[in-house]
Amino acid sequence: MKFSELNLSPPLVRAIQEKGYEQAFPIQEQAIPAILAGKDVLGIAPTGSGKTAGFALPILQKRKPKSAIKNRFINTLVLVPTRELALQVATVFQSLSVHLTHPVKTLAVFGGVSINPQMMALSGTEILVATPGRLLDLVAHHAVHLSEVAVLVLDEADKMLNLGFAEEINRIFALLPAKRQNLLFSATLADKVTEIKTRLLHEPVVITIAEKPETNQSEFIKQVAYRVSAERKGPFLRYLIQQEQMTQVLVFVSSVRNADNLVVKLNKNNLHAVALHGDKSQGARTEALRRFKTKQVRILVATDLASRGIDIPVLPYVINYDLPRSPKDYIHRIGRTGRAGATGQAISFITPEDEHHFTIIQKKTGKKIELLESASVNLHGV
């Protein structure tokens, strides 16, 4: 179905068409009419399925005139688990609202940075995207009021609850008006998500976009693995980047130390790289991501901080330099490529110690991945 057939205003259709999209994705095709109709929605959809636009477009369509909203009393609240996802979601709202006759102010707030600039920026905000802890800090400072929230969105609810935000979410619920529209989006319907669904949603429209490895992943993501010894991983990574002429590649590692060490080695070999991990300041993380997205640097080396909440529409390569701890982490990592209909390649390095775990990942994801040998590759001078 085309976006122009979903009862969206011409300025919104124009904005999404300028992003290169004509056809709505399944989550959008089902969620947009339900949200426009004022229904509560439970959307279970894999990462990269287009759900952010699926709720942002109808929210922007339904927004009240700015004059109807008192200052610091927000109309729409979107709760997210990470700083990166907060920035990403806010950017989607901002980019989709560029052609609206009446400007809409969207703001992302999160911890790890000074609260004072965020307090000042809240004036005039209509759509607030927030991590739970920082939102409660702002409420405590009387910088924002939640008593007139008309639409509440919980995005990546499973991740938020896994990170231990349940208590903070309950405190936020207590501050919200009883009458509101609730939208809950999650990659999985875990026990904690089911509990929140029962408490939060009233006669919801339930949308399930199944993540089927044999279709969702293999259709858009080519997965391949290389058997490689631990001492050859660094040279083999450099070889692959050069051999395949990779101009933009996201490399996942298992720790902060590994990320920093790998970046040093890549840069010494004239492969421009930056690191993204939780030990960096928010400013440094934002700048690293900006430089990677704009292709000022070729390689982003990241911990699992980046496996969710980072949206690069056309990212051709993801490399698992270190194999992730769980099959779910593997899915979220490779889901950074092959997003929204674009194709991509996911490459994993498998040491002898990794082989048993790699077998488990394949079994859990239902995908047989070709394991290639790398021992014969000449890495001298790489």
Residue pairs with C-beta under 8 A, 6 or more apart in sequence:
1 23
1 24
1 29
2 22
2 23
2 24
3 12
3 13
3 16
3 17
3 21
3 22
3 23
3 24
3 28
3 57
4 13
6 24
6 28
6 29
6 32
6 33
6 57
7 32
7 33
7 36
7 61
8 32
8 57
8 58
8 61
9 61
9 100
11 99
11 100
11 101
12 57
12 60
12 61
12 96
12 99
12 100
14 99
15 95
15 96
15 97
15 98
15 99
16 53
16 57
16 96
19 95
19 313
21 340
24 32
24 50
25 49
25 50
25 54
25 340
25 341
26 49
26 209
27 43
27 45
27 49
27 50
27 51
27 54
27 207
27 209
28 50
28 51
28 53
28 54
28 57
30 205
30 207
31 41
31 43
31 51
31 54
31 55
31 58
31 183
31 205
31 207
32 54
32 57
32 58
34 41
34 205
34 207
35 41
35 55
35 58
35 59
35 62
35 181
35 183
36 58
36 61
36 62
38 181
39 181
39 203
39 204
39 205
40 181
40 182
40 183
40 184
40 200
40 201
40 202
40 203
40 204
40 205
41 55
41 182
41 183
41 184
41 185
41 201
41 204
41 205
41 206
41 207
42 184
42 185
42 186
42 197
42 201
42 204
42 205
42 206
42 207
43 51
43 54
43 55
43 183
43 184
43 185
43 186
43 207
43 209
44 185
44 186
44 187
44 188
44 189
44 206
44 207
44 208
44 209
45 51
45 185
45 187
45 207
45 208
45 209
46 187
46 209
46 211
46 216
46 331
46 335
47 187
47 308
47 331
47 332
47 335
48 311
48 335
48 336
48 338
48 339
48 340
49 209
49 340
50 340
51 155
51 185
52 88
52 89
52 92
52 155
52 311
53 92
53 96
55 153
55 155
55 183
55 185
56 89
56 92
56 93
56 96
57 96
59 76
59 93
59 127
59 151
59 153
60 93
60 96
60 97
60 100
60 104
62 151
63 75
63 76
63 104
63 126
63 127
64 75
64 150
65 102
66 102
66 103
66 104
66 124
66 126
69 75
69 126
69 148
70 148
71 123
71 124
72 122
72 123
72 125
72 143
72 144
72 145
73 145
73 147
73 148
74 125
74 126
74 127
74 128
74 144
74 145
74 146
74 148
74 149
75 126
75 127
75 148
75 149
75 150
75 151
76 126
76 127
76 128
76 149
76 150
76 151
76 152
76 153
77 128
77 130
77 135
77 146
77 149
77 151
77 152
77 153
77 176
78 89
78 127
78 128
78 129
78 130
78 153
78 155
79 130
79 131
79 132
79 135
79 152
79 153
79 154
79 155
79 160
79 169
79 172
80 86
80 89
80 129
80 130
80 131
80 155
80 156
80 160
80 309
81 131
81 156
81 159
81 160
81 163
81 165
81 308
81 309
82 110
82 131
82 156
82 159
82 305
82 308
82 309
83 110
83 111
83 112
83 131
83 282
83 285
84 285
84 289
84 305
84 306
84 309
84 310
85 155
85 156
85 308
85 309
85 310
86 108
86 109
86 110
86 129
86 130
86 131
87 108
87 110
87 286
88 309
88 310
88 311
89 108
89 129
89 155
90 106
90 107
90 108
90 127
90 129
93 104
93 106
93 127
93 129
94 106
97 103
97 104
97 106
104 126
104 127
105 124
105 125
105 126
105 127
106 125
106 126
106 127
106 128
106 129
107 118
107 121
107 122
107 125
107 127
107 128
107 129
108 129
108 130
109 118
109 122
109 128
109 129
109 130
109 131
109 134
109 135
109 138
110 130
110 131
110 134
110 282
111 131
111 133
111 134
111 137
112 281
112 282
113 281
113 282
113 283
115 134
115 137
115 138
115 141
118 134
118 138
118 143
119 138
119 141
119 143
122 128
122 138
122 143
122 144
125 144
128 135
128 144
130 138
132 160
132 165
132 168
132 169
132 172
133 165
133 168
135 144
135 172
136 168
136 171
136 172
138 144
139 145
139 146
139 175
146 172
146 175
146 176
146 177
147 175
147 176
147 177
148 177
149 176
149 177
149 180
150 180
150 181
151 180
151 181
151 182
151 183
152 176
152 180
152 181
152 182
152 183
152 200
153 183
153 184
153 185
154 160
154 169
154 182
154 183
154 184
154 185
154 186
154 196
154 200
155 185
156 185
156 186
156 187
156 308
156 309
157 184
157 185
157 186
157 193
157 196
158 186
158 187
158 188
158 190
158 192
158 193
159 187
159 308
160 169
161 169
161 190
161 192
161 193
161 196
162 190
162 192
166 192
169 196
173 199
173 200
182 200
182 201
182 202
182 204
184 193
184 196
184 197
184 200
184 201
184 204
186 193
187 211
187 332
189 197
197 204
210 216
211 217
211 331
212 366
213 365
213 366
213 367
214 366
214 367
217 223
217 331
217 334
217 338
217 365
217 367
218 367
220 338
220 339
220 341
220 342
220 343
220 344
221 334
221 337
221 338
221 343
221 344
221 345
221 346
222 343
222 344
222 345
222 346
223 334
223 345
223 346
223 348
223 367
223 369
223 370
224 345
224 346
224 347
224 348
224 369
224 370
224 372
225 347
225 348
225 349
225 350
225 358
225 369
225 370
225 371
225 372
226 236
226 347
226 348
226 349
226 350
226 371
226 372
226 373
226 374
227 350
227 351
227 352
227 355
227 371
227 372
227 373
227 374
227 375
228 236
228 349
228 350
228 351
228 374
229 351
229 352
229 375
230 351
230 353
232 374
232 379
233 321
233 349
233 351
234 262
234 265
235 379
235 382
236 349
236 374
236 377
236 379
236 382
237 251
237 262
237 266
237 319
237 321
237 349
238 266
238 269
238 271
238 382
239 377
239 379
239 382
240 246
240 319
240 347
241 249
241 271
241 298
241 299
242 271
242 382
244 317
246 298
246 299
246 316
246 317
247 295
247 298
247 316
248 292
248 295
248 298
248 312
248 315
248 316
248 317
249 298
249 299
249 300
249 316
249 317
249 318
249 319
250 292
250 299
250 300
250 302
250 306
250 312
250 315
250 317
250 318
250 319
250 336
250 337
251 262
251 273
251 299
251 300
251 301
251 302
251 318
251 319
251 321
252 302
252 303
252 304
252 306
252 307
252 318
252 319
252 320
252 321
252 322
252 324
252 333
253 259
253 262
253 301
253 302
253 303
253 321
253 322
254 303
254 322
254 323
254 324
254 325
255 303
255 322
256 277
256 278
256 279
256 303
258 321
258 322
259 275
259 276
259 277
259 301
259 302
259 303
260 275
260 277
262 273
262 275
262 301
262 321
263 273
263 274
263 275
263 301
266 272
266 273
266 299
266 301
267 273
269 382
271 298
271 299
272 297
272 298
272 299
273 297
273 298
273 299
273 300
273 301
274 288
274 291
274 292
274 297
274 299
274 300
274 301
275 288
275 300
275 301
275 302
276 285
276 288
276 289
276 292
276 300
276 301
276 302
276 303
276 305
276 306
277 285
277 302
277 303
277 305
278 303
278 305
280 288
288 297
288 300
289 300
289 310
291 297
292 299
292 300
292 312
293 312
300 306
301 321
304 324
304 329
304 332
304 333
306 336
307 324
307 329
307 332
307 333
307 335
307 336
308 332
310 336
311 339
312 336
312 339
313 339
313 340
313 342
314 339
314 342
315 336
315 337
315 339
315 342
315 344
316 337
316 343
316 344
316 345
317 337
317 344
317 345
317 346
317 347
318 333
318 334
318 336
318 337
318 344
318 345
318 346
318 347
319 346
319 347
319 348
319 349
320 330
320 333
320 334
320 346
320 347
320 348
320 349
321 349
322 349
323 330
323 348
323 349
323 350
323 354
323 357
323 358
323 361
324 330
324 333
324 361
327 360
327 361
327 364
327 365
330 361
330 365
331 365
333 346
334 346
337 344
337 345
337 346
338 344
338 346
348 358
348 369
350 358
350 371
358 369
358 371
362 368
362 369
